[in-house]
Amino acid sequence: MMQKSEIIITCAKGIPPFLREEILSLGFPVLSEGGSSVETEGTLEDTMKLNLHIRTGQRVLFLLTEFHARNPDELHQRVSEIAWENYISEDGYFCVTSTVDTPTIKDSRYANVKCKDAMVDRFNEKFGRRPDSGPERSHAVVHLHWQGRGCRIFLDTSGEPLSRRGYRKIPLKAPMQETLAAATVLATGWQGNGNFINPMCGSGTLAIEAAMIGLCRAPGLLRGNFGFMHLKGFNETSWKALRKRARAEAKKSMDVKIIATDIIPSAVQAARQNAATAGVEHVIDFHVCNFSDTPVPEGEGVMILNPPYGERLGEMKELEETYQGVGDFFKKRGKGYKGYVFTGNFNLSKRIGLRTKRRIPFFNGDIECR
């Protein structure tokens, strides 16, 4: 279990530079950086630290083996040669996920089935019984990456994606994913240095992620379940020690203000409740008001808004005024602050009427944003 291997941490497009910095700050090397992943290395036990502390990544994949397969039968043969009994209990449960780009398979679900069958056949042959399997990612998760003839088999040590922190009980519509929110906060350069003002806060994800960054709170502390916990050799003592150290390193309070506002009372109520679940409600001031009436303390810091992008024509007209108002808000109230707008609508962003110092491309699902 203590052998080193490649570890791939996946993320949304645009986020690798921020994920890279996180990996380095945790003391791991960066071997390469892709369009939506960063590669490091370590032991299976190292994946516990990565899952606990990474803010901007989605899945921590530990490479088990790689080989060539020309077709599904060859895949089955090679997968059945892996010593699965070293990783998964014959009485356990596992799930297979995959990314497949090979001419011999049209549907990645078929690759999942071939992979699962090969694992099951091995267990049946060795023990006369087999673990259960299905789509749930709540136990052991195996990931197949098959491109051309090259196959790589990973243990997905995260299980559920890392964006599922466990605090967002009330998501509201079109919420920003936690990992994307964390990357957005880090992209502003804010790390607890100065105030953090978040009008149009919605369900509070940006403000909550900022609070966790400012308090140095490990994002995985709220989660009670990860994929690595269901693998043979899981060291519970080490995991408890890691969590204890992370809790000890977290700060209790901050000298700066985080202010989150929204015009919709139910949004502010949801944001407050989510912040309470995350354990950071005490460092965020919530207000129900129009974004332009958001209280801004004197001093310096970051103002960040994530206004609606507008899908329909009627909305666009209305939103033009909103975006113009954002520009006015920055001009009138933003003395000493850096202003940021996260949007997926480039035409509307021009209405802000302020010169852009830099544009950082991020993807919110399939929507290209800046």
C-alpha positions as CSV (number, residue, x, y, z in Angstrom):
1,M,0.0,0.0,0.0
2,M,3.0,2.4,0.6
3,Q,4.2,2.2,-3.0
4,K,4.3,5.5,-4.9
5,S,2.3,5.9,-8.0
6,E,1.0,8.7,-10.3
7,I,-1.9,10.6,-8.8
8,I,-4.1,12.5,-11.2
9,I,-6.4,15.3,-9.7
10,T,-9.1,16.3,-12.1
11,C,-10.8,19.8,-12.2
12,A,-12.8,22.0,-14.4
13,K,-11.2,23.7,-17.4
14,G,-9.3,26.8,-16.5
15,I,-8.6,25.7,-13.0
16,P,-5.2,23.7,-13.3
17,P,-3.0,26.8,-12.5
18,F,-4.8,27.2,-9.1
19,L,-4.9,23.4,-8.4
20,R,-1.2,23.3,-9.2
21,E,-0.4,25.9,-6.5
22,E,-2.5,24.0,-4.0
23,I,-0.7,20.7,-4.7
24,L,2.7,22.4,-4.3
25,S,1.7,24.1,-1.1
26,L,0.7,20.7,0.4
27,G,4.3,19.5,-0.3
28,F,3.6,17.3,-3.4
29,P,5.5,17.6,-6.7
30,V,3.7,18.6,-9.9
31,L,4.7,16.2,-12.7
32,S,2.4,17.7,-15.4
33,E,-0.6,20.0,-16.0
34,G,-3.4,19.2,-18.5
35,G,-6.4,21.1,-19.7
36,S,-8.6,19.8,-16.8
37,S,-6.2,17.9,-14.5
38,V,-2.8,18.1,-12.7
39,E,-0.6,15.1,-12.1
40,T,1.4,14.5,-8.9
41,E,2.7,11.4,-7.2
42,G,2.5,9.7,-3.9
43,T,1.3,6.6,-2.0
44,L,-2.3,5.5,-1.5
45,E,-2.1,6.9,2.0
46,D,-1.1,10.3,0.6
47,T,-4.4,10.5,-1.2
48,M,-6.1,11.0,2.2
49,K,-4.2,14.3,2.7
50,L,-5.1,15.5,-0.9
51,N,-8.8,14.6,-0.5
52,L,-8.9,16.5,2.9
53,H,-7.1,19.7,1.7
54,I,-7.7,20.2,-2.0
55,R,-10.2,23.0,-2.6
56,T,-10.2,23.3,-6.5
57,G,-10.0,19.7,-7.6
58,Q,-12.8,17.2,-8.3
59,R,-11.4,13.7,-8.0
60,V,-8.1,12.2,-6.7
61,L,-7.2,9.3,-8.9
62,F,-4.5,6.8,-7.9
63,L,-2.9,4.9,-10.8
64,L,-3.0,1.2,-10.3
65,T,-1.7,0.0,-13.7
66,E,-1.6,0.8,-17.4
67,F,-1.7,-1.5,-20.5
68,H,-2.8,-1.7,-24.1
69,A,-6.1,-3.1,-25.2
70,R,-7.4,-3.2,-28.8
71,N,-10.9,-4.3,-28.0
72,P,-13.4,-5.1,-25.1
73,D,-12.2,-8.8,-24.8
74,E,-8.6,-7.7,-24.4
75,L,-9.7,-5.1,-21.8
76,H,-11.5,-7.9,-19.9
77,Q,-8.4,-10.1,-20.0
78,R,-6.0,-7.4,-18.7
79,V,-8.4,-6.2,-15.9
80,S,-8.9,-9.7,-14.6
81,E,-5.1,-10.0,-14.2
82,I,-5.1,-7.2,-11.6
83,A,-4.9,-8.4,-7.9
84,W,-8.2,-6.7,-7.0
85,E,-8.4,-8.8,-3.7
86,N,-5.5,-6.5,-2.4
87,Y,-7.8,-3.5,-2.7
88,I,-11.4,-4.5,-2.4
89,S,-13.0,-6.9,0.0
90,E,-14.9,-9.8,-1.6
91,D,-17.8,-8.8,0.7
92,G,-17.6,-5.1,-0.3
93,Y,-19.2,-3.0,-3.0
94,F,-17.6,-1.2,-5.9
95,C,-18.5,1.1,-8.7
96,V,-16.8,1.5,-12.1
97,T,-16.6,4.9,-13.9
98,S,-14.8,5.6,-17.2
99,T,-13.7,8.0,-19.8
100,V,-13.5,6.2,-23.2
101,D,-12.3,7.4,-26.6
102,T,-11.5,4.3,-28.6
103,P,-12.9,3.2,-32.0
104,T,-14.0,-0.3,-30.8
105,I,-16.5,1.1,-28.2
106,K,-19.4,3.4,-28.9
107,D,-20.8,3.6,-25.3
108,S,-18.6,4.0,-22.3
109,R,-21.2,2.1,-20.2
110,Y,-20.2,-1.0,-22.1
111,A,-16.5,-0.5,-21.1
112,N,-17.8,-0.2,-17.5
113,V,-19.6,-3.5,-17.7
114,K,-16.5,-5.3,-19.2
115,C,-14.4,-3.9,-16.5
116,K,-16.8,-4.9,-13.8
117,D,-17.3,-8.4,-15.2
118,A,-13.5,-8.9,-15.2
119,M,-13.2,-7.9,-11.6
120,V,-16.2,-10.1,-10.6
121,D,-14.8,-13.1,-12.5
122,R,-11.5,-12.8,-10.6
123,F,-13.3,-12.7,-7.2
124,N,-15.5,-15.7,-8.1
125,E,-12.5,-17.7,-9.3
126,K,-10.5,-16.9,-6.1
127,F,-13.1,-16.9,-3.4
128,G,-16.3,-18.5,-4.9
129,R,-18.0,-15.2,-4.1
130,R,-17.9,-11.6,-5.2
131,P,-18.5,-8.0,-4.1
132,D,-21.7,-6.2,-5.1
133,S,-21.4,-3.5,-7.7
134,G,-23.6,-0.7,-9.1
135,P,-23.7,3.0,-9.9
136,E,-23.4,4.3,-6.3
137,R,-20.1,6.1,-5.6
138,S,-20.5,5.7,-1.9
139,H,-17.9,2.8,-1.5
140,A,-14.9,1.8,-3.6
141,V,-14.7,3.4,-7.0
142,V,-12.6,2.2,-9.9
143,H,-11.9,4.5,-12.9
144,L,-11.0,3.4,-16.4
145,H,-9.3,5.8,-18.8
146,W,-9.2,4.3,-22.3
147,Q,-7.8,6.4,-25.1
148,G,-6.9,4.7,-28.5
149,R,-5.2,1.5,-27.3
150,G,-3.9,2.9,-24.0
151,C,-5.8,1.9,-20.9
152,R,-5.1,3.3,-17.4
153,I,-6.8,1.9,-14.3
154,F,-7.2,4.1,-11.3
155,L,-8.7,3.9,-7.8
156,D,-10.9,7.0,-7.4
157,T,-10.0,7.7,-3.8
158,S,-12.6,10.6,-3.6
159,G,-15.7,8.5,-4.4
160,E,-18.2,11.3,-4.7
161,P,-16.7,14.5,-6.3
162,L,-14.8,16.8,-3.9
163,S,-17.2,19.6,-4.8
164,R,-19.7,17.8,-2.6
165,R,-18.4,19.4,0.6
166,G,-21.5,18.6,2.6
167,Y,-22.6,22.1,3.7
168,R,-24.9,23.1,0.9
169,K,-28.2,21.7,2.2
170,I,-30.1,24.4,0.4
171,P,-28.6,24.9,-3.1
172,L,-31.2,27.2,-4.8
173,K,-31.3,27.3,-8.7
174,A,-28.1,27.4,-10.8
175,P,-25.7,27.4,-7.8
176,M,-21.9,27.7,-8.4
177,Q,-20.0,24.5,-7.6
178,E,-17.9,24.7,-4.5
179,T,-14.7,23.8,-6.2
180,L,-15.3,26.5,-8.9
181,A,-16.2,29.0,-6.1
182,A,-12.9,28.2,-4.3
183,A,-10.9,28.7,-7.5
184,T,-12.7,32.0,-8.2
185,V,-11.8,33.3,-4.7
186,L,-8.2,32.2,-5.1
187,A,-8.1,33.8,-8.6
188,T,-8.8,37.2,-7.0
189,G,-5.7,36.7,-4.8
190,W,-7.8,37.0,-1.6
191,Q,-6.5,34.8,1.3
192,G,-8.0,36.7,4.2
193,N,-6.0,39.9,3.4
194,G,-8.7,42.6,3.4
195,N,-12.5,42.5,3.4
196,F,-14.5,40.2,1.1
197,I,-17.7,41.8,-0.2
198,N,-20.1,39.5,-2.1
199,P,-23.3,41.1,-3.3
200,M,-25.8,38.8,-5.2
201,C,-24.6,36.0,-2.9
202,G,-27.3,33.4,-3.9
203,S,-26.9,30.3,-1.7
204,G,-23.6,31.8,-0.3
205,T,-21.1,29.5,-1.9
206,L,-18.5,32.2,-2.7
207,A,-18.7,33.7,0.7
208,I,-18.5,30.3,2.4
209,E,-15.5,29.2,0.4
210,A,-13.8,32.6,1.1
211,A,-14.5,32.1,4.8
212,M,-12.9,28.6,4.7
213,I,-9.9,29.9,2.9
214,G,-9.5,32.9,5.3
215,L,-9.8,30.5,8.3
216,C,-7.4,27.9,6.7
217,R,-10.1,25.3,7.2
218,A,-9.6,22.1,5.2
219,P,-12.6,21.7,2.8
220,G,-12.9,18.0,3.4
221,L,-13.4,18.2,7.2
222,L,-17.2,18.2,6.8
223,R,-17.3,15.0,4.8
224,G,-17.7,11.6,6.5
225,N,-17.2,9.5,3.4
226,F,-14.5,9.1,0.8
227,G,-13.6,6.4,-1.6
228,F,-10.3,5.5,0.1
229,M,-12.2,4.5,3.3
230,H,-13.6,1.5,1.5
231,L,-10.2,0.1,0.3
232,K,-8.3,-2.7,2.1
233,G,-5.5,-1.3,4.2
234,F,-7.3,2.0,5.0
235,N,-5.5,3.4,8.0
236,E,-8.1,4.9,10.2
237,T,-5.6,6.0,12.8
238,S,-3.7,8.0,10.2
239,W,-6.9,9.5,8.9
240,K,-8.0,10.6,12.4
241,A,-4.6,12.1,13.0
242,L,-4.8,14.1,9.7
243,R,-8.2,15.4,10.6
244,K,-7.1,16.4,14.1
245,R,-4.1,18.3,12.7
246,A,-6.3,20.0,10.1
247,R,-8.7,21.1,12.9
248,A,-5.8,22.4,15.0
249,E,-4.4,24.4,12.1
250,A,-7.7,26.2,11.4
251,K,-8.2,29.7,12.8
252,K,-11.2,30.5,14.9
253,S,-11.8,34.1,13.7
254,M,-10.5,36.8,11.2
255,D,-9.7,40.4,11.6
256,V,-11.4,41.3,8.3
257,K,-15.1,41.3,7.3
258,I,-16.9,39.0,4.9
259,I,-20.2,40.6,3.8
260,A,-22.8,38.6,1.7
261,T,-26.0,40.2,0.5
262,D,-28.9,39.3,-1.8
263,I,-32.2,41.0,-2.6
264,I,-34.1,37.7,-2.1
265,P,-34.8,37.0,1.6
266,S,-35.0,33.2,1.0
267,A,-31.5,33.2,-0.7
268,V,-30.0,35.0,2.3
269,Q,-31.8,32.6,4.7
270,A,-30.4,29.6,2.6
271,A,-26.9,31.1,2.6
272,R,-26.9,31.7,6.3
273,Q,-28.0,28.1,6.9
274,N,-25.4,26.7,4.6
275,A,-22.7,28.8,6.3
276,A,-23.9,27.5,9.7
277,T,-23.6,23.9,8.4
278,A,-20.1,24.7,7.2
279,G,-19.3,26.2,10.6
280,V,-18.4,29.7,9.3
281,E,-21.6,31.6,9.9
282,H,-19.9,33.6,12.7
283,V,-17.4,35.2,10.3
284,I,-19.9,36.3,7.6
285,D,-22.3,39.3,7.9
286,F,-25.5,38.6,5.9
287,H,-27.9,41.3,4.7
288,V,-31.1,41.4,2.6
289,C,-30.7,44.3,0.2
290,N,-30.2,45.3,-3.4
291,F,-26.6,44.8,-4.5
292,S,-26.0,48.5,-4.8
293,D,-27.0,49.0,-1.1
294,T,-24.4,46.4,0.1
295,P,-22.6,47.8,3.2
296,V,-18.9,48.3,2.3
297,P,-16.5,49.0,5.2
298,E,-13.7,51.5,4.6
299,G,-10.4,49.9,3.9
300,E,-9.4,47.5,1.2
301,G,-10.2,44.1,-0.1
302,V,-12.1,42.3,-2.8
303,M,-15.6,42.9,-4.2
304,I,-17.0,40.0,-6.2
305,L,-20.3,39.5,-8.0
306,N,-21.7,36.5,-9.9
307,P,-24.7,38.1,-11.7
308,P,-27.1,36.1,-13.8
309,Y,-25.9,35.3,-17.4
310,G,-29.3,35.7,-19.0
311,E,-30.6,33.0,-21.4
312,R,-33.7,34.7,-22.9
313,L,-34.0,37.9,-24.8
314,G,-36.4,39.5,-22.3
315,E,-33.9,38.9,-19.5
316,M,-31.1,40.4,-21.5
317,K,-32.7,43.8,-21.6
318,E,-33.2,43.8,-17.9
319,L,-29.7,42.5,-17.2
320,E,-28.1,45.2,-19.3
321,E,-29.2,47.6,-16.5
322,T,-28.0,45.3,-13.8
323,Y,-24.5,45.0,-15.4
324,Q,-24.4,48.8,-15.8
325,G,-25.3,49.1,-12.2
326,V,-22.4,46.8,-11.2
327,G,-20.0,49.2,-12.9
328,D,-21.6,52.2,-11.0
329,F,-21.4,50.3,-7.7
330,F,-17.7,49.6,-8.2
331,K,-17.1,53.3,-9.1
332,K,-19.1,54.8,-6.2
333,R,-18.4,52.3,-3.5
334,G,-15.2,50.5,-4.4
335,K,-12.5,52.9,-3.2
336,G,-9.5,50.9,-2.1
337,Y,-11.1,47.6,-3.3
338,K,-10.4,45.3,-6.3
339,G,-13.6,44.5,-8.2
340,Y,-14.3,41.2,-9.9
341,V,-17.3,39.9,-11.9
342,F,-17.8,36.2,-12.7
343,T,-20.0,35.9,-15.8
344,G,-20.8,33.6,-18.7
345,N,-22.1,36.4,-20.8
346,F,-19.4,38.4,-22.5
347,N,-21.8,40.9,-24.2
348,L,-23.4,41.8,-20.9
349,S,-20.0,42.2,-19.3
350,K,-19.2,45.0,-21.7
351,R,-22.1,46.9,-20.0
352,I,-20.1,47.2,-16.8
353,G,-18.3,50.1,-18.5
354,L,-15.0,49.7,-16.7
355,R,-11.7,48.7,-18.3
356,T,-10.8,45.1,-17.6
357,K,-7.4,44.6,-16.1
358,R,-7.4,40.8,-16.8
359,R,-9.7,38.1,-17.9
360,I,-9.4,34.6,-16.4
361,P,-11.3,31.9,-18.4
362,F,-13.2,29.4,-16.2
363,F,-15.9,26.9,-17.1
364,N,-19.1,26.7,-15.1
365,G,-20.3,23.3,-16.4
366,D,-20.3,23.7,-20.2
367,I,-20.6,27.5,-20.0
368,E,-17.4,29.3,-20.8
369,C,-17.0,32.1,-18.3
370,R,-14.6,34.9,-17.4
